[in-house]
Every structure is written in structure tokens, then in C-alpha cells.
Amino acid sequence: MQTEQTLSLVEQTLVTWQQKIIGFLPNLALSAAVLIVGHYLARLLQKITFKACNRVFSNNLRLAKMTSTLVYWIILFATMILVLDILNLTNLLTHLLAGAGIIGIIAGFAFKDIASNAFSGLLIKSQQPFKTTHWVKIDDYLGEVQEIGMITTTLKTLGGKLAHVPNQLIYSGVFINYSALGKQRIVVSGGVSYGDELEKVKSVTLELVNQFEFVLDKAQTDFYFTEIGSSTYNFEVRFWIDFVNYTQYLAAKSEVIMQLKKRFEQEQISIAYNVMTLDFGVKGGVNLFDNRIQLQQENGAS
């Protein structure tokens, strides 16, 4: 008797499974059809988005690819949600998303710096504020860009070392691109003594600087007296040169400084330095170079 009840229960179970499978087949077929249609729709929209972005961002093929790929995955994700809903598996999806959310929070705290650097890397690749071979200054690092990665940007410094700068430093602070304009302004500062004629200092400096072939647009060469110092009249001379690399920039600045010293010596213009004033009780002071001082020894002095 018990054997017959067991067989009857098994038979009922099999019948129930058969009915459920038969009832599930239409949903399964519909899900497969939706998945296929969603896949082809995602591919179609990806191509359309790529062509549209390629027209708008004609100089940035990478950004067009990234945008079109993002559209593809959004459509595919929406298709998967619809398929799970057809299969009555939305509860499973809810549990998976809840678990993924908890994992995402934990991972967010653990990898927040990596995520920040990666997002900054995407901005650099899309906006392209600098390219490889450009000379840039990021934070305290000055060098030639060797590689722009997703996490770090590699610079070859003036000392010949490779500096791997985190990308988040680029957008969290100020960076300078020396190569963006293709030219660079050089500023040479100096000071002359109180006894020099200032108009002569200005004309001699401008004449000297504009003699160099590397100086661009000589009409834009500027000279200004900037300050009356404790023992000097301070000045700045500013001029433009073609910028290829930072070494060339330093060489041009060095050449101007050396030739300016020679020319000042020829013109008897004194490059001033800090001096000490001795007060002999004479109003206005006494310049030791303009007055001959005779030292007399008192009788009996050794």
C-alpha cells in the first residue's frame, strides 16, 4: 500500500514538472527572441552612436569608441533585465543587485584612489590637455610626457628619471603645458646700481636681446623696471622663443644672461649686488668708489 502511494506521489511530481516545463517553454522562447533582438539592436545603436560621435568629435576617435561601447552595454543590460522579468526571475536579480551593492561599497572604499585615477585618465584621454612628447609641469614634477596611462602619467624629468604621476593630481591641482602654444616666453630678471642711467640700461638690454635669432616677434620684447630695491633698480626683460624642449629653453635663457653681462661691462653698467653702507656722519652718505679716501697714520702708530 505504501509503495503505491510513493509511486503515485512520484507520478504526480513528474506530471507537475511536465506541466511547469511546458508552461515555461513559451516564456523561454520569448526570452531567447528578446535577447537576440536586443543584441542586434545594441549593435545597431552602437554603430549609429559611433558615426554620430565621429562627426562631432572628428579629432577624438577614442572618445567616439568609448561612447558607442557605453551605449551598447546599456542596451544589452536593459535587454537582460527584460529577459529576467519574462522568466519571472526578478527576485533573483534583486538579490544579486543587493549583494553587488554591498560588494560595491566595500570595493569603493578599498579602490577609491584607483577609481579616481582611472576617471582622471579617461578625462585626459578625452580632453587631451597634453600629448606624448609634450613638456608639462604637474605638481612639482617637470618633464616630457612619455606615456598617458589609465592610472598614472609617466614623465621623463630633466634629471633623466621616469616619474609616474597619479592622474588625479592633474585635475585636483594646477598643471602647466609648456608645449601647447609651440612657443614660450622667457623672463630674465636683474638689477643695476643706483648710479646707472636707467634709459641707457633699457635701450642696451632691448638692443642686445633682439639681436638673437631665436627671439620671435621682436616687437613683443618687453622691458620693465619692477622695483626699487635696497641697493638696486630691479628690472625684467621678456621675450618669446620657439619651444621644442625645456633644454632649449634653458639654453636660450643662459645665452641671454651671459651676453647681457658682457654687454653691461662694455657699457660700464653695474650689475648690482647687496652692499653695506658705512655712515661717516655725512648727509646722504659717501660712495667709496667716487671719492678718494686717504688714510693717514697718526704719529707713533704702528
C-alpha positions as CSV (number, residue, x, y, z in Angstrom):
1,M,0.0,0.0,0.0
2,Q,2.8,2.4,0.9
3,T,4.6,1.5,-2.3
4,E,1.5,2.5,-4.4
5,Q,1.3,5.8,-2.5
6,T,5.0,6.5,-3.2
7,L,4.6,5.7,-6.9
8,S,1.5,7.9,-7.1
9,L,3.4,10.8,-5.4
10,V,6.3,10.4,-7.9
11,E,3.9,10.3,-10.8
12,Q,2.2,13.5,-9.6
13,T,5.5,15.2,-9.1
14,L,6.6,14.3,-12.7
15,V,3.3,15.5,-14.1
16,T,3.7,18.8,-12.2
17,W,7.2,19.2,-13.5
18,Q,6.0,18.4,-17.0
19,Q,3.2,21.0,-16.8
20,K,5.6,23.6,-15.5
21,I,8.2,22.9,-18.2
22,I,5.5,23.0,-20.9
23,G,4.2,26.3,-19.4
24,F,7.7,27.7,-19.2
25,L,8.6,26.9,-22.8
26,P,6.8,29.9,-24.3
27,N,8.5,32.3,-21.9
28,L,11.8,30.7,-22.7
29,A,11.3,31.1,-26.4
30,L,10.1,34.7,-25.9
31,S,13.2,35.4,-23.8
32,A,15.5,34.0,-26.4
33,A,13.8,36.1,-29.1
34,V,14.1,39.2,-26.9
35,L,17.7,38.5,-26.2
36,I,18.6,38.1,-29.9
37,V,16.6,41.3,-30.9
38,G,18.3,43.2,-28.0
39,H,21.7,42.1,-29.1
40,Y,21.2,43.2,-32.7
41,L,19.6,46.5,-31.5
42,A,22.5,47.2,-29.3
43,R,24.9,46.6,-32.2
44,L,22.9,48.9,-34.5
45,L,22.7,51.7,-31.9
46,Q,26.5,51.3,-31.2
47,K,27.3,51.8,-34.9
48,I,24.9,54.8,-35.2
49,T,26.4,56.4,-32.0
50,F,29.9,55.8,-33.3
51,K,29.2,57.6,-36.6
52,A,27.4,60.5,-34.8
53,C,30.2,60.9,-32.3
54,N,32.9,60.6,-35.0
55,R,31.3,63.6,-36.8
56,V,31.1,65.7,-33.6
57,F,34.4,64.7,-32.2
58,S,36.3,64.2,-35.5
59,N,39.7,64.6,-33.8
60,N,39.0,62.2,-31.0
61,L,38.4,58.7,-32.3
62,R,38.9,57.2,-28.8
63,L,36.1,59.2,-27.3
64,A,33.7,58.1,-30.1
65,K,34.6,54.4,-29.4
66,M,34.1,54.8,-25.7
67,T,30.7,56.4,-26.1
68,S,29.4,53.9,-28.6
69,T,30.6,51.0,-26.4
70,L,28.8,52.5,-23.4
71,V,25.6,52.7,-25.4
72,Y,26.0,49.1,-26.4
73,W,26.3,47.8,-22.9
74,I,23.4,50.0,-21.6
75,I,21.1,48.5,-24.2
76,L,22.4,45.0,-23.5
77,F,21.9,45.4,-19.8
78,A,18.3,46.7,-20.3
79,T,17.6,43.6,-22.5
80,M,18.9,41.2,-19.8
81,I,16.6,42.8,-17.2
82,L,13.6,42.4,-19.6
83,V,14.6,38.7,-20.2
84,L,14.8,38.1,-16.4
85,D,11.4,39.7,-16.0
86,I,9.9,37.4,-18.7
87,L,11.4,34.4,-16.9
88,N,10.0,35.6,-13.6
89,L,13.5,35.8,-12.2
90,T,13.3,39.4,-11.0
91,N,13.6,38.4,-7.4
92,L,16.9,36.7,-8.2
93,L,18.0,39.9,-9.9
94,T,17.0,41.9,-6.8
95,H,19.1,39.7,-4.5
96,L,22.1,39.8,-6.9
97,L,21.9,43.6,-7.2
98,A,21.7,43.9,-3.4
99,G,24.7,41.7,-3.0
100,A,26.6,43.6,-5.7
101,G,25.7,46.9,-3.9
102,I,27.3,45.7,-0.7
103,I,30.3,44.5,-2.5
104,G,30.5,47.8,-4.5
105,I,30.5,49.8,-1.3
106,I,33.3,47.7,0.2
107,A,35.3,47.9,-3.1
108,G,34.6,51.6,-3.3
109,F,36.4,52.3,-0.1
110,A,39.2,49.9,-1.0
111,F,39.8,51.2,-4.5
112,K,38.7,54.8,-4.3
113,D,42.2,56.2,-5.3
114,I,42.4,53.7,-8.2
115,A,38.9,54.7,-9.3
116,S,39.8,58.4,-9.0
117,N,43.0,58.0,-11.0
118,A,41.1,55.9,-13.7
119,F,38.4,58.5,-14.1
120,S,41.0,61.2,-14.4
121,G,42.8,59.1,-17.0
122,L,39.5,58.9,-19.0
123,L,39.3,62.7,-18.8
124,I,42.8,63.1,-20.0
125,K,42.3,60.8,-23.0
126,S,39.0,62.6,-23.9
127,Q,40.0,66.2,-23.4
128,Q,43.7,65.7,-24.3
129,P,45.2,68.7,-22.4
130,F,48.6,67.3,-23.4
131,K,50.1,64.6,-25.5
132,T,53.1,62.4,-25.5
133,T,56.4,64.4,-26.2
134,H,54.8,67.5,-24.6
135,W,56.7,69.2,-21.8
136,V,54.5,69.7,-18.7
137,K,54.7,70.5,-15.1
138,I,52.4,68.5,-12.8
139,D,52.6,69.3,-9.1
140,D,56.4,69.5,-8.5
141,Y,57.3,67.3,-11.4
142,L,58.6,68.8,-14.7
143,G,59.4,66.7,-17.7
144,E,58.5,65.3,-21.1
145,V,55.4,63.1,-21.3
146,Q,56.3,59.6,-22.2
147,E,53.1,57.7,-21.6
148,I,49.5,58.6,-20.6
149,G,48.1,55.6,-18.8
150,M,44.7,55.0,-17.1
151,I,46.2,55.3,-13.6
152,T,49.4,57.3,-14.0
153,T,51.1,59.6,-16.4
154,T,54.8,59.0,-17.0
155,L,57.2,61.9,-17.3
156,K,60.9,61.9,-18.1
157,T,62.4,64.6,-15.9
158,L,65.3,66.9,-16.6
159,G,67.4,64.5,-14.4
160,G,66.7,61.7,-16.8
161,K,64.4,59.8,-14.4
162,L,60.9,58.5,-15.0
163,A,58.3,59.9,-12.7
164,H,54.9,58.2,-12.6
165,V,52.4,60.9,-11.6
166,P,48.9,59.8,-10.4
167,N,46.3,61.1,-12.8
168,Q,44.2,62.6,-10.0
169,L,46.9,65.1,-9.3
170,I,46.3,66.6,-12.7
171,Y,42.7,67.5,-12.1
172,S,43.0,68.2,-8.4
173,G,45.6,70.9,-8.9
174,V,47.2,73.2,-11.5
175,F,49.4,71.8,-14.3
176,I,51.3,73.7,-17.0
177,N,51.7,72.6,-20.6
178,Y,54.8,74.3,-22.0
179,S,54.4,72.8,-25.5
180,A,50.7,73.8,-26.0
181,L,51.5,77.1,-27.8
182,G,54.6,75.9,-29.6
183,K,56.4,78.9,-28.2
184,Q,57.5,80.0,-24.7
185,R,58.2,83.4,-23.1
186,I,61.5,83.8,-21.2
187,V,61.8,86.2,-18.4
188,V,65.2,87.4,-17.3
189,S,65.4,89.4,-14.1
190,G,68.3,91.5,-12.8
191,G,69.3,94.7,-11.1
192,V,71.5,97.7,-11.7
193,S,73.1,100.1,-9.3
194,Y,71.7,103.5,-8.3
195,G,74.4,105.3,-10.3
196,D,73.4,103.9,-13.7
197,E,71.3,105.7,-16.2
198,L,68.0,103.8,-16.4
199,E,67.2,104.8,-20.0
200,K,70.5,103.5,-21.1
201,V,70.0,100.3,-19.3
202,K,66.7,99.7,-21.0
203,S,67.9,100.6,-24.6
204,V,71.1,98.4,-24.2
205,T,69.1,95.4,-22.9
206,L,66.5,95.6,-25.7
207,E,69.1,96.0,-28.4
208,L,71.1,93.0,-27.1
209,V,68.1,90.7,-26.7
210,N,66.7,91.5,-30.2
211,Q,70.0,90.6,-31.8
212,F,69.5,86.9,-31.1
213,E,68.0,84.9,-34.0
214,F,65.9,82.7,-31.6
215,V,63.9,85.7,-30.4
216,L,60.5,85.7,-32.0
217,D,58.5,88.8,-33.0
218,K,61.0,91.3,-31.6
219,A,58.3,94.0,-31.3
220,Q,56.9,91.9,-28.4
221,T,60.2,92.0,-26.5
222,D,59.3,93.9,-23.2
223,F,61.5,95.6,-20.7
224,Y,60.2,96.9,-17.3
225,F,61.8,98.3,-14.2
226,T,59.9,96.4,-11.5
227,E,61.2,97.6,-8.1
228,I,63.5,100.0,-6.3
229,G,65.4,97.6,-4.1
230,S,67.6,98.2,-1.1
231,S,70.7,98.7,-3.3
232,T,69.4,98.2,-6.9
233,Y,66.9,99.1,-9.6
234,N,65.4,95.8,-10.4
235,F,64.2,95.0,-14.0
236,E,62.7,92.3,-16.1
237,V,63.2,91.6,-19.8
238,R,60.7,89.3,-21.5
239,F,60.8,87.7,-25.0
240,W,59.4,84.8,-27.0
241,I,61.2,81.8,-28.5
242,D,60.1,78.6,-30.3
243,F,59.6,75.8,-27.8
244,V,60.8,72.4,-28.7
245,N,62.0,71.1,-25.3
246,Y,62.9,72.5,-22.0
247,T,66.6,72.1,-22.5
248,Q,66.4,74.5,-25.5
249,Y,64.5,76.9,-23.3
250,L,67.3,76.9,-20.6
251,A,70.0,77.2,-23.2
252,A,68.4,80.4,-24.7
253,K,67.9,81.9,-21.2
254,S,71.5,81.1,-20.3
255,E,72.9,82.7,-23.5
256,V,71.0,85.9,-22.9
257,I,72.3,86.1,-19.3
258,M,75.9,85.6,-20.4
259,Q,75.8,88.1,-23.2
260,L,74.0,90.6,-21.1
261,K,76.8,90.5,-18.5
262,K,79.4,91.1,-21.2
263,R,77.4,94.0,-22.8
264,F,76.9,95.7,-19.4
265,E,80.6,95.5,-18.7
266,Q,81.3,97.1,-22.1
267,E,78.8,99.9,-21.4
268,Q,80.0,100.3,-17.9
269,I,76.7,99.4,-16.4
270,S,77.0,97.8,-13.0
271,I,75.0,94.7,-12.2
272,A,74.3,95.5,-8.6
273,Y,74.7,93.3,-5.5
274,N,73.9,93.7,-1.9
275,V,76.2,96.3,-0.3
276,M,76.9,97.5,3.2
277,T,76.6,101.3,3.9
278,L,79.1,102.9,6.3
279,D,77.8,106.1,7.9
280,F,80.6,108.7,8.4
281,G,78.2,111.3,9.5
282,V,77.9,112.8,6.0
283,K,74.4,113.7,4.9
284,G,73.4,111.3,2.1
285,G,76.4,109.0,2.7
286,V,79.7,108.7,0.9
287,N,80.3,106.5,-2.1
288,L,83.8,104.9,-1.7
289,F,84.2,104.4,-5.4
290,D,83.5,108.1,-6.3
291,N,85.8,109.7,-3.6
292,R,89.4,109.0,-2.9
293,I,90.0,108.2,0.7
294,Q,93.4,108.8,2.2
295,L,94.3,107.0,5.3
296,Q,96.8,108.9,7.4
297,Q,98.6,107.2,10.2
298,E,98.9,109.2,13.3
299,N,102.4,109.8,14.7
300,G,103.5,106.8,16.7
301,A,101.0,104.5,15.1
302,S,102.4,101.1,14.1
